[in-house]
Amino acid sequence: AVETKKKAVQRIEEQLMKLEVQATDREENKQIALGTSKLNYLDPRISVAWCKKFGVPIEKIYNKTQREKFAWAIDMAEKDYEF
């Protein structure tokens, strides 16, 4: 009876570990998906205008490489930019 319980506990611990790994993977994939959408589908002028309008530093939205890539949008878009 004790051996059966030990095996059951071990099996449950393995399942828990699998679920924790899946949850971590899911969280990491959310970040990847958001970054991909932001870069490929959202006009950077809209993001830049939003940052300027609400006083959010552009550095919080785009990293250094992205700011270099979208320098044209940063220079062009004002806080009242409309698409």
N, C-alpha and C positions, 0 to 999 in steps of 0.2 A: 504494500500500500504506500509506503514511504517513497519507494523508487518511482512508482507511478506518478505521485505528486511532484517529485523532483523533475521528472520528464515534462510534465504539464507546465510547470513553472518555467523551465528552460524554453519550451516551445513558445510560450506567451512572451517571454523576454525577447526572443528572436523576432517575433511579429512586431513588437513595440519598436525595436531597432529599425526594422524595415519601414514602418510608418514614419518614424522620425526622419529617415533619409528621404523618403518621398516628400515630406513636408518641406524640408530644406530645398530640395530640387525645385519644388513648385514655387517657392519664394524667389529663388534665384532666376527662374525663367520669367517671372513677372517683370523683373527689372530689365531683362534682355528684351522682352517684347515691347515694353514702354519705350525704351531707347530706340528700337528699330522703327516704331511708328513715328516717333518724334522726328527722326532724321529723314525718313523716306516719304512721309505723307503730309506732314504739317508744314505749311509755308512758314519759314523762319521769321518773316516780317511780322506775322501775327504774334508769335511768341515774344519777339523783341518789343513790339508795341505794348503788349500786356505787361511785360516787365517794367517798361518806362512809366506806364500809366499807374501801376500800383506800387512803384518803388522797390521792386524785387531786383536784386543784383543779377545781371545776366549770367554771372559766374555760377549761380545756383541752378541755372537751367542748362547751360552749355559748358562743356569742358574746354580747355585751351585749344585743342585741335578743331573742335566744332566752331568755336568763336572765330578762328582763322578762316575756316571754310565759309562761314556765313557773315564775314566782315561786311560784305555789300549790304546785307539786310540790316545789320547793326547801324551802319552809317545812314541808311535810307529811311528806316521806319521811325516815325515819331509816335508819341503816346496816343495821338488821335488818328493813327493810321487805320483805314478801313479797307477791307479786301473787296 
